[in-house]
Amino acid sequence: MKNKKIILSFCFSIFLLANLWAQPTFKSNERVKYNFNSDWLLQISDVKNAQSVNFNDKAWKMVTLPHAFNEDEAFRVSIYEHTDTIVWYRKHFRLPKAAVGKKIFIEFEGIRFGGEFYVNGKSVGIHENGVMAFGFDITDFVNFDKENVIAVRIDNSWKYKERATGSGYQWNDMNFNANYGGIPKNVYLHVTSKLYQTLPLYSNLKTTGTYIYAREIDITKKNALIFANTEVRNEFKVGKTFTLEMQLEDLDGKVIKTAESKPVTIAAGETKNIKVSDRVGNLHFWSWGYGYLYNVYTILKIDGNPVDVVKTRTGFRKTRFADGQIWLNDRVIQIKGYAERTSNEWPAVGLSVPAWLSDFSNKMMVEGNANTVRWMHVTPWKQDVESCDRVGLMQLMPAGDAEKDVTGRRWEQRVELMRDAIIYNRNNPSVIFYECGNDNISEEHMAEMKIIRDQYDPYGGRAIGSREMLDSKIAEYGGEMLYINKSAHIPMFATEYCRDEALRKYWDDYSYPFHKDGEGSKYYRSTITNTAKPLADASAYNRNQDSFFKELITRWWDYYRVRPGTGTRVSSGGLKIHFHDSNTHFRGAENYRRSGVVDAMRIPKDAFYAHQVMWNGWVDTEQESTYICGHWNYDSSVKKDIYVVSTGEKVELFVNGKSLGLGERSSHFLFTFPNIKWEKGVIEAVSYDNTGTVLSRAEKETVGEPYSIKMRAITAPDGFKADGADMALIEIEVTDKEGRCCPLANNKIHFELQGEAEWLGGLAKGDEGNYVLSKDLPVECGVNRVLIRSTGKAGKIRLTATSDSLSTATINLQTVPFKTKTGFSTYISGEHQPVNLMRGETPKGESFKVLRKAVKIVGATAGANEDKVYNAFDDNELSEWRNDGRLSTGWIKFELAHDATIDQVEMKLTGWRMRSYPIQILVDDRVVYEGETSKSLGYICIPFAATKGRFVTVRLTDANKEEDSFSGIVEVAAPAAGELDLFKAKDGDKANNELRIVEIEFLENL
């Protein structure tokens, strides 16, 4: 089977487009949700009396939301230089005539950071947490018969303090949470009857909205009991009698189930929760890479006539968290994905991009075979949450945090934010985990958060936990950053690993611009102290693409090696830090973080394809594939190592049809071919199984000299809209005469833009400001991308790209009209985006093969501290057994539950990254292993000849040896690892006669 490189265009042919805009008609429905993003005015300064209706704002800048006032600082300056100041937004609008006598609510998906809100000169309230959605009831403030003015004063200071208490917000941290200030998210206006279903906006409104969930889920029979629970409020002056109806509509626009409650009477001013349910058959369950969603309509009827209809787009899936594993739809899945900044930003615009571009970015993770994204530090905005629903990407949803547990008002702020986030996002099926902290939190705090989850989302099938939590009795998942954890109880996965950085521009030592791997900055910037200090070896933060490619393969093998099927205690996977390069704290030579497997414009580095090969399966790899790192355009003097990632057991390399032999295998997936001499033509890698059967192939070829420029436009599936906020992503390639991308081209391209669009540009190395907003931009490794933004007027757009010695390219676009009236539109972009069904429904059958079986340990004796021997096999990585520091006591003997033939010992030894232990392993007094243990980021496996026995002894034979093998990994706080890594422990680097075991397992290889 020929391995094909994935096409990274926004390929809508695999998206389900039919009937996305169809919905049932409810003629008497009084509820309307308006897009309220158009026709805002912006002033970057604190202006006196700007809340006044008669204030003269004619000189202010017209913008369409979402729009951060400092959007063009994204990637142009470092996160530490993001402008924080006070800004004002104003909007003039007239309510539709049909709104007379109705309730009027305004919903903000979020602001940055603290805001004061005025309608027609009167204060309607404030909002201060800088992250979460919120709303106001403005019914009593608006004019129904003349113009209204809403004014918003926003302070995005890094040091913003809560007005009532003077407390800062822990997550307002200039290392982690890029400061795109103002109103960088969407705004909506809701018009409802006075008998209405509330909004899920607890802050200010104190309402919880609608909750859709499933129980008694039967995956095999494809049915479930579907519930709609909605909060209803009556603001008429008299009581009302109504019924609640639920309609369930599938992706084909067909209503497949209708259920209705008995009549309910609600008094004037009363609020009630009303529930209706029914069993639904022939369900399509939401899954990884299968974003199947339903529209659930909850309808309040008076005398049989709909008066209030809420549409909730949701999906149904089944989860389970136990035995160290995660089940999705009754199938075990290992976490494979990314820990991503919640800002999810792009150059020149920050986070404020149209919904289709969020899908483009998030779907790329799925195309790269990631199944999970962990948003870091703060709650993601609704657009990204909904995007993950559509593309089929599981999420970890945090509330707000920096790097540690806190107390007092700052902890209360975190609890309140988690409450608001759960209420707002509990209908989104892609949210699988609630994260209570970016570091370990106390059991008391964990219990408090769990109460919040159980109160507002008791049936959502979501685990609640935090980073670390290795010995928690309350958390439902856990896991450290950087290290490997295993568990037989709650799932443990690496919440972030591999902090290395690599610039896409640098292929290898042998390619232009001939950057030597590792050269660059010589310091380390701490996110704890926010200071930089010299670092003897900073090479991990200045890698070339080939070095980065290898490192990611090595690091993933740490988690894949101990996946489900490899024993009783397993790893549930890991999340590599950053999918794309990010405008956050950095340690490399650039002023932004380059840890992504794609760059800021979402152009893949070779590391993307390494993950795509290794991650293609729920647990075990399920599709055979191979990828060759780099390119094949060198000169005849070059001899270099060739790196191949493959799922095969063996890989053979060919140059122009001539075999160069089999590669040296390491880290299971990596095959190295040393000192290969370049010659023009084709290089091919062929993978085989152990019988010699061909499994997959990959090839690269020598490309000709740069000849021309090629451009293509990537836009929304329903057209490039003239709303002042929609964007087009333009890809530029330098190609040879045959149209092939030239991998070494770094030509500077000049762009001319004409027509109804605004230039935003792209990103590249070399110019002050990283070329952000510049119309002169180089390609890197033959390719780059730029963004343009529509104006508010529909029309033609012409983009021309020129460069010396290359033929010119031109692309023509046409924006489509965007209907808006007095600042209102009923078009809401997220509701018009197709879903991704590329992976199909959850496969049947097991997701892994059982490779090893752990033999139960029933007891142990030891040379010292016998009362602590249980710590060595208690499934708790924060406990250990140790001897008393004398060589004579450096032994421990384990008794197995039965006579067993074992051939492997799996161990986590104290000081795993720094210490080698000279040991013997004996099975019933027969020596099966003698040597020094290797250093690791957690666990090591020692194989030996299969030996039958009942007792296994581990004996120290000499003093252990100390030297940190992972000096580039310096950001592990000692308490996070319980100091058992010895990295920051007192005297942790001193050699002695200690034998210290955190966890040990004895295994039979099946």
Buried (B, 14 or more C-beta within 10 A) or exposed (E): EEBEEBEBEBEBEEBBEEEBEEBBEBEBBBBBBBBBBBBBBBBBEEBEEBBBBEBEBEEBEEBBBBBBBBBBBBBBBBBBEBBBBBBBBBBBBBBBEEBEEBBBBBBBBBBBBBBBBBBBBEEBBBBBBBBBBBBBBBBEBBEBEEEBBBBBBBBBBBEBBBEEEEBBBBBBBBBBBBBBBBBBBBBBBBBBBBBBBBBBBBBBBEBBBBBBBBEEBBBEEBBBBBBBBBBBBBBEEEEBEBBBBBBBBBBEBEEBBEBBBEEBEBEEEEBEEBEBBBEBEEBBBBBBBBBBBBBBBBBBBBEEEBBBBBBBBBBBBBBBBEBBBBBBBBBBBBBBBBBBBBBBBBBBBBBBBBBBBBBBBBBBBBBBBBBBBBBBBBBBBBBBBBBBBBBBBBBBBBBBBBBBBBEEBBBBBBBBBBBBBBBBBBBBBBBBBBBBBBBBBBEEBBBBBBEBBEEBBEBBBBBBBBBBBBBBEBBBBBBBBBBBBBBBBBBBBBBBBBBBBBBBBBBBBBBBEEBEBBBBBBEBBBBEEEEEEEBEEBBBBBBBBBBBBBBBBBBBBBBBBBBBBBBBBBBBBBBBBBBBBBBBBBBBBBBBBBBBBBBBBBBBBBBBBBBBBBBBBBBBBEBBBBBBBBBBBBEEEBEBBBBBBBBBBBBBBBBEEEEBEEBEBEBBBBBBBEEBEBBEBBBBBBBBEEEEEBBBBBBBBBBEEBBBBBBEBBBBBBBBBBBBBBBBBBBBBBBBEEEBBBBBBBBBBBBEBEBBBEBBBBBBBEBEBBBBBBBEBBBBBBBBBBBBBBBBEBBEBEBBBBBEEBEEBEBEBEBBEBEBEEBBBEBBBBBBBBBBBBBEBBBEEBBBEEBBBBBEBEEBEBBBBEEBBBBBBBBBBBBBBBBEEEBEBBBBBBEBEEEBEBBBBBBBBBBBBBBBBBBBBBBEEEEBBEEEBEBBBBBBBBEBEEBEBBBBBBBBBEBBBBEBBBBBBBBBBBEBBBBBBBBBBEEBBEEEBBBBBBBBBBBBEE
